[in-house]
């Protein structure tokens, strides 16, 4: 087995930039779907006569499948080939999208969303793993920066595209649009992407796969139940206990077996641990903050979903510009200092969002977030993927994606719960506070309701900013010691 300190020399591929475009297209179709769905929820609810619980499961089915399978699919992509994984993931995702577009019931749409989550889990680890194979140490940070910028661009463009589709077509169009994009990506992957996989023959780690799936699905399910039942409920406590016990068993098994799915020795490398820790804390702060911000833009500032999407776009533009212009500065600073600088700028942007009662300070905060992510994300991904043997890049990418998904879920749950508690406490007696839309439609003074929501959001975003800053500190210390 290749050690974590012995790495094969990566030679640039002659068509690497064209392949990078294909990888970005593959990632874009997955990222777009998540944000497009948020805009389509009211239309789906009306069209399928879906209950609140149905809508929640349309979102959660995807998250559970993605978080539960990423470790296993990352390992499988290393074993059987990243190109095969990309093609299989795109086929699954495109098929699920077509079924979702014409779903005739809530149950059918929930099943289709779960199928799409499986496709995304098969697809995602291979994109970074292929990128690591094609680019050398000099060009890799720029390639990773472009990959990260496209991811953020998809996040910002989703509401814009979704709003336009809902305005002119039916709700199924937000899923149907994935199909031609997936077909184009399949053709491009088949023609351009070279195959790569782990040359070492390993026995399948069936027990490790089963334990990781049960553990991650249980933990993510527990977090999903927090907004409805709270952290002290059995709905949270029982699945999180099952998840923690199962993941402990997974770790013990991975240390025991001769062919582990996940080499826990990766965590002995401070670059790997620093990048993973910063990713979890950054995901916690940013996912929770941006989740609350979208509600603020529509419910408090009064923008339509399409207008809100346009106003989030400056974050992605700032990220794209920064990641492609500040490469030399990052090199001069070194990984540790660059991570601290980038995450501090992100934290400052999130903190500024907390006082954004009007759009100008919100705009400034979004730009700072984009600039900070443009500096820090390429450094983090390069540190993560550069600390492991290239032949194990799929499982490393899967692990990173799993923990990021977990951090995002916790961020949305924790910051959302804090917002809800402060929101309810700030409302006048008798005004329902289960959601912002319910309070706004209750007949209460709209100004009072909006102020209550803004007060709650401010506290949550400050905590999100602290989490991001701590992620920068942890990563900086570990990367500089490495």
Secondary structure, 3 states (H helix, E strand, C coil): CCCCCCCCCCCCCCCHHHHHHHHHHHHHHHHHHHHHHHHHHHHHHHHCCCCHHHHHHHHHHHHHHHHHHHHHHHHHHHHHCHHHHHHHHHHHHHHHHHHHHCCCCHHHHHHHHHHHHHHHHHHHHHHHHHHHHHCCHHHHHHHHHHHHHHHHHHHHHHHHHHHHHHHHCCCCHHHHHHHHHHHHHHHHHHHHCCCCCCCCCCCCCHHHHHHHHHHHHHHHHHHHCHHHHCCCCHHHHHHHHHHHHHHHHHHHHHHHCCCCCCCHHHHHCHHHHHHHHHHHHHHHHHHHHHHHHHHHHHHHCCCCHHHHHHHHHHHHHHHHHHHHHCHHHHHHHCHHHHHHHHHHHHHHHHHHHCCCCCHHHHHHHHHHHHHHHHHHHHHHHHHHHHCCCHHHHHHHHHHHHHHHHHHHHHHHHHHHHHHHHHHHHHCCCCCCCCCHHHHHCCCCCHHHHHHHHHHHHHHHHHHHHHHHHHHHHHHHHHHHHC
